[in-house]
Amino acid sequence: MTHKASFLFFFSSTKDACVIAQSLSPETHHRIPKSYVRLTVEKKTLSMTIESEEVSSLRAACNSYLRWIQTALSVRQLV
């Protein structure tokens, strides 16, 4: 059974959504064990979908990506 979590993040501009997606892009290439992550940007919205076979792996991936997004947003505000 595959478990899935989807998140939508709304930004004030398409550029901001793209910057955050690009900052997370390297992490999507280094797979978190047993999880698959997909990021898409459509206009001002960043969509993130995480799928995993195990609930514990899904939770770990969600926690990691949400923290990375929070960190990227904090850095973006400083720059």
C-alpha positions, -999 to 999 in steps of 0.1 A, spaced: 0 0 0 13 34 -10 8 63 14 7 99 0 9 134 14 3 165 -7 11 201 1 4 234 -16 24 265 -9 11 299 -22 36 326 -29 33 363 -38 51 357 -71 60 329 -95 97 338 -90 95 331 -53 78 297 -59 105 288 -84 133 299 -61 120 276 -33 115 247 -57 150 251 -71 165 252 -36 148 219 -29 156 203 -62 190 188 -51 172 170 -23 148 153 -47 177 138 -65 191 123 -32 161 102 -24 151 98 12 150 61 17 117 45 6 101 78 -5 94 96 -37 90 134 -39 76 155 -67 78 193 -69 59 213 -94 54 251 -98 23 264 -115 21 302 -115 25 313 -78 19 278 -64 44 252 -54 30 218 -52 48 190 -33 37 154 -33 55 127 -12 48 90 -16 61 61 5 54 25 11 57 30 49 39 55 71 71 61 91 91 69 60 63 92 48 64 111 81 101 114 80 101 127 45 74 152 53 92 165 83 125 169 63 110 187 34 88 210 55 119 220 75 139 226 43 111 248 30 110 267 62 147 272 61 146 283 24 119 308 32 139 322 61 170 326 39 148 342 11 135 368 36 171 377 46 183 381 10 
